[in-house]
Amino acid sequence: MSNDGKGPSDRVADYVNRYASDGEELGGIPLLGSTGDGEFTTDIEAESKQLEQAIKNTDPAITKRFVVAVIFANVGLLSTSLGAMFMIFRGDLNLGGILLVIGLFAIAQTYRQYRAHNAYVAAKSDRGPPQNG
C-alpha cells in the first residue's frame, strides 16, 4: 500500500483525472459516446428512429424465431449451470438432475430453432426476391 496518505477512492479519482479527462481515450479505447473531439453524442432520438425503422423492416418470422431461441438459450445455460452446481456442490442429485435435464432440453430447442431458421432462409432464397406490384 502506498504511503501517500490517500485512500483507494482518492487514487481512483486521480487515475481517472489523469487518464480520462476531457473525453480523451483511456488506454487507447474511446470513451462511450465519444465523437473523437471530446463531445458526446446527443442525437439519441435519431438513432432510436433508425432502430425502430430497422425493426419494422425485419421479417416477423425471423424476429419471433430469434426471440424464442434467445429465451431457450438463456434457460438452457442457467438450468444446466445450476443443475451441475447442485449436483456437485450440494450433492442434490434430484434437483440437480431435473435442472440439468431441463437445461439440456432447452439447449436442444435452441439448436432446433437454429435449424428451422436455416431451412426458412434456404426456402426463402429458393423463391427469389419478393415481387413488388
N, C-alpha and C positions, 0 to 999 in steps of 0.2 A: 504494500500500500504506500502511496505517495505521502510525503510529509509536507505537502504544500498548504495544508490547513483547509483544503476544500473537500467537501463531501462528494459522493458519487453523482448526485444530481448537478452539482456545480461543474464537475468535469464533463458531463454530457452536454451541458449548455455551452461550455467553452468550445467543445468539439464541433457542435452544430454551428455556432457562430463563426468559427474559423473556416470550416469547410463548406458550409451550405448557405452562407449569407447571400442576399440579393438574388435568389433564384439560380445561383450558379450550379454547375454539376457537382454531384457528390460522388467521388471516386469514379468519374467517367460515365456515370449513369445520370441522364437528365432527370430532374425532378418531375413528379406527376403534374401534367398540365403545362409544363414549361414549353414556351414557344421558341426558346433559344436566346431571347433577348431579355429574359428576366420577367416578362409579363405572362400572367396566367390567362389561359383562355377563358372567356366568359360566355361564349356562344353555345350554351348548353341546349337552348331551345332549338337551334338549327340541327344540332346533332340528334336530338330527340325526334324531330320530324323525319330526318333521314332514316333513323332506325324504325320508326313507325311505318314508313313507306316500304322499307325492305321487308318487314314482317307481313304487310298486306300483299306483297308480290310473291310470297312464298307459298308453295303448294300446301294446302291444308293437310293432305295425307302424309306428307313428309314431316310437317310440324308435329302432328299427332304421334307419329312413329318415333320421332326424336324424343319427345317428352316422355313417352312410355318407356323408352329404352333408358333414359336417364334415371327415371324412378326405379326401374328394376335394377340398374347397376348400383345405385345407392343402397337399396335394400339388400342386395346381394353382398356388397362389400361390408356393410355394417353387420349383417347377420352372420356371415362366415367368420368375421373377426371376433365378434362376441362369442360365438359358439366355440371357437377354438380356445379362447381365453377361459371360458367357463370350464371347459374340459381339462385344460392344462393346469390352471392356477387354483381352481376351486375343486376340481375332481368331480364336478357335477356332470355326469355323462348324459343324464336325461335332458336337462335344459340345454346343455351344450350341443348334444346331438340333434335336438329339434332345431335349434338355431342354425346349425351347420347345414342341415338338410334344406331348410328354408332358403338360406343364402345360396346354396348350390343351385336350387331350383330357379331363384331369381336371376342368377348369372346365366343359366341356360336360356331363360326367357329373353335376356338381353341379347344373347347371340342369335336367338330366333328372330328378334326384331331386326337385327343387322342383316340377316339373310333375306328376310322379307323385303327390306329396303333395297338390297341389291337386285332382287328379282323385279321389284317395281321399277327401278331405274332402267334395267335392261329391257323390260317390256315397253316402257315409255319411249326409249330411244329407238326401238324397232318400229314404232308407229310414226316416227318422224316429228318434225316441229308442228305445233298447233297451227291450224289454218284460221286466219282472221278473215271474217267477212262472210 
